[in-house]
Amino acid sequence: MRERVAALAPLLAAVLWGGLYVVSAWGFEAVPPLTLAFFRMVVASAVLYAVVRATKPRRSFSRREWVSFAALGGWVAVSLATQYLGTALTSAGQGSLVTILTPVATLALGVTVLGESLSVRGAAGMALATVGTFALVLARSGADAGGSLLGSGMLVVASLTFAVYTVYGKPLIRRYSALEAATYATLCSMPLFALFALGEVLFLPGAFDVRVTLPLVAAVGYLGVFGTAAAWYLWYKGMEYTDAGTIAVFFFAQPVVGVALGALLLGEQVGWEFLASGGVMLVGIYLASTAESPESAEPTEGPNTD
């Protein structure tokens, strides 16, 4: 029973991420994207590390393991940075829909890297979702809308790099736990986030007239505690109990929440082109995520308990 509940952890993570696009889009009005990402990660790192120190034994990682944590940190730093820049250039709704390309990339990497099986249904779904993704980019980005096209491209990069973060975290999750893998990868990402924020300060000095208000503090708190610390842990927790292709299905909750909140709270328009392209993506990802493997996968190692 406990294993079944833990396997549903990515669903809650996806719901928390769905709200990120709206909170982030609102936060960009007060704080530039990369600086907001840096503050978010400071909060997340502090929360995750405090929980690890309170619940886990002290570890002595090898140099190779630290390199692995640093690589995960690099992938997730690029993913979050491009996600924020992409969302700032497009919209909360588009951000949530375009980034559901992540399950397709996750499924592909699961097959090529982890040796998971892929059926004809899964391959067809992956192809359909890819077509839907580019149709969405073209529908939302006119020929003269360079910023929107660039933003959409960044969101695609965010999707692909987060898929890498998901799949390549599996060995460390098996060896230690979801909590420790998420924590040390997050800590290792901090130097990159600091460099991103510094670059933003140097190139956009006039954008940093930031007023610290209670709503802004609450937004950063949500982004750091729920959207990062809790969500990244929950996502990796699901990887303890199932394969990468299976947890990909839980991304369905993310665009539903993101689009709904974007329209409700930010007044974003949802036209028929947007709905049609997003619908094609959803159908493709549904097929890819729910396809049965043609062969039974080899059993994985027993998960660590958190």
Secondary structure, DSSP 4 states (H G I P E B T S, - for coil): -HHHHHHTHHHHHHHHHHHHHHHHHHHTTTS-HHHHHHHHHHHHHHHHHHHHHHHS------HHHHHHHHHHHHHHHHHHHHHHHHHHHS-HHHHHHHGGGHHHHHHHHHHHTS-----HHHHHHHHHHHHHHHHHHHHHS-TT-HHHHHHHHHHHHHHHHHHHHHHHTHHHHHHS-HHHHHHHHHHHHHHHHHHHHHHHHHH-GGG------HHHHHHHHIIIIIIIIIHHHHHHHHHHHS-HHHHGGGGGHHHHHHHHHHHHHH-----HHHHHHHHHHHHHHHHHHHPPPSSPPPPPPPPPP-
